[in-house]
Amino acid sequence: MNPGTDLSEARRPVARILVPEEDINVPGPRRRPDDIDAPVGLIRFEALFVFLIGWLLFAAVGYRAVIDQHVVPADALDLMGRAFYVWHNDPAKLAAIGFSAPPLQTLGLLPFAIVKPLASSLIALPVASGFWGALALMLIHRTLARCGFTLGRRVLATVLIAVNPLWLFYASTGMPDMIYVAALAATVYFVFTWVIEDQPRFVAGVGLCLALLSIGRFGLILWAILLAIVVAVVLAVRKADDDESEGLLITLLAPTATVVFLWIMICWVIAGDPFGWIVDAQPFGGPSASNATQPVELGNLIKHTGAVLIGGSLITVLAFVGLIWGAATRRDAIAGGMAIVVLGGIAVLVGNAVIHDDMSLLSLRSVLPLTVFGIGAAAWLARSQGAIGATMAMVSLVLAIPAAGIAMDRYPYQNLEQAFLRGMIQQKDQEGTSSRGGYRVGIEDSQRMAAFIKATVGDRKNTVLADNSVVGGVILLTGRPEAFVDRVDEGDKYFLEVLDAPWGKVRYILTTTGSGSGANSINQRYPGITRGTVPGFSPLYRSGRYMLLSVAATNPRRTADEVSP
């Protein structure tokens, strides 16, 4: 470096580089990065108040939907069951979280599964999702404050988000999606705080949240990489210092790389399959426990992509238009970068359906990340575009409510959203009704089977053989996972050994009938078992699609061979 070189320019903070050029070299007092006054201050305990009110609202609505109206998504039941096994199975083990689904979703439910009566009665479902939904709402509220929303405007915006029927469904029925939604809301908050406050230390918060996102929904790993690429491009355009740019990108991606590496090693050591989660898992999930698939056709792909974006994430669509406008008219690098991230998110969403050749993966739940990011984009437009941006943000939040309601009623690929909406409007029990997508609403069959097993088995342990990946809801409702021999106890190998020769080892087998039984390992091992045509297994009790069979004490085929001449 030549003598006399000004080191202050080379060492200027990276956050400043993200600001449009005209804001960097302005004479007079130093201004904030986006030429707006400092973020409006929060009233003391305001954020805590938002969290508590939101949690109370979501838990109350969820109690009504889950306990009184029996709108219980299968995914919520399954993951709460896995969290329940971690604490109360015999033996209890953390491996019960599984190795194909994103681990953060089950880990986030663990604190709410500790108390047996709350978990087995399903009250823990709305309490858990309500907690994470309220945390996400609080973080969004904080982001609105960072972007200059006045008290009245940010309260109104927060209320509009909370009462959106789609947000209500996922925040109140136990669906685990609100866990990664909260992580994404925290990511947006830290990004905006970093830029607005001009403090690079907040980059560490962004990196940590991206790591949580990666194990909250595997598809969000691609978002982390996309965000890093966008940041790198913007830094290059702004001629940022190479050392600081490298440090920034490492801080962003190192936590994500670490948790992904650790997850690969855990899957390798415990499950023996380090990359099975990549093959088996779908980046953003699909309809809850649905076995039906819909092959992808170009016309339907375009049609349903538009429908799910407008119905499930209208604010993102409108905010995207505003981002393009801001990037083009004001040379707003941050708006341009956010627009690229939105396009990348849509590409991941569509690519998920195309790769799996399944239109049903374009479900309403799959646009939740885009919705959170769209709310953040609208907040940024309100800050950078002034009154016009603020008006666009509020109008978008208002229009998103009827758009979500229409989508929940009419869009074909969903997770009981229609039943939830109908229950809210009619205030009637939805048990036994149908919901769009071919679902039969309710858990009465599971409850009856659970009650029968409790009365039949009593306090005995390891007496019912069951594939928990299929009948996990029944096991949870019994409140006695120790009574079952399942995949969680000693792993798949032991479970399959008992399944091959259950005689004298277990007294009962719990399995399923009808649609979906093909995925049941018990039905695959013993075809016709539910029809009573397999020797050694006698049907004992049936409740809906669930069947409990008694198991002979000795192998009937061996006995027949011994007495034959």
Sequence and secondary structure as in RCSB ss.txt:
>XXXX:A:sequence
MNPGTDLSEARRPVARILVPEEDINVPGPRRRPDDIDAPVGLIRFEALFVFLIGWLLFAAVGYRAVIDQHVVPAD
ALDLMGRAFYVWHNDPAKLAAIGFSAPPLQTLGLLPFAIVKPLASSLIALPVASGFWGALALMLIHRTLARCGFT
LGRRVLATVLIAVNPLWLFYASTGMPDMIYVAALAATVYFVFTWVIEDQPRFVAGVGLCLALLSIGRFGLILWAI
LLAIVVAVVLAVRKADDDESEGLLITLLAPTATVVFLWIMICWVIAGDPFGWIVDAQPFGGPSASNATQPVELGN
LIKHTGAVLIGGSLITVLAFVGLIWGAATRRDAIAGGMAIVVLGGIAVLVGNAVIHDDMSLLSLRSVLPLTVFGI
GAAAWLARSQGAIGATMAMVSLVLAIPAAGIAMDRYPYQNLEQAFLRGMIQQKDQEGTSSRGGYRVGIEDSQRMA
AFIKATVGDRKNTVLADNSVVGGVILLTGRPEAFVDRVDEGDKYFLEVLDAPWGKVRYILTTTGSGSGANSINQR
YPGITRGTVPGFSPLYRSGRYMLLSVAATNPRRTADEVSP
>XXXX:A:secstr
  TT  HHHHT  HHHHTS GGGTS SSS   TTSS       TTHHHHHHHHHHHHHHHHHIIIIIIS    HH
HHHHHHHHHHHHHSSS  GGGG SSS HHHHHTTGGGSSSHHHHHTTTHHHHHHHHHHHHHHHHHHHHHHHTT  
HHHHHHHHHHHHT HHHHHHHHS  THHHHHHHHHHHHHHHHHHHHHT GGGHHHHHHHHHHHHTT TTHHHHHH
HHHHHHHHHHHHTT  HHHHHHHHHHHHHHHHHHHHHHHHHIIIIIS TTHHHHH  TT  STT        HHH
HHHHHHHHHHHH HHHHHHHHHHHHHHHHH  HHHHHHHHHHHHHHHHHHHHHHHHT GGGS GGGGHHHHHHHH
HHHHHHHHHSTHHHHHHHHHHHHHHHHHHHHHHHH SS SSHHHHHHHHHH    TT EETTTEE   HHHHHHH
HHHHHHHTT SS EEE HHHHHHHHHHHT GGGEE HHHH HHHHHHHHH  TTT SEEEEE STTGGG HHHHH
STTGGGT STTEEEEEEETTEEEEEE SS HHHHHHHH  
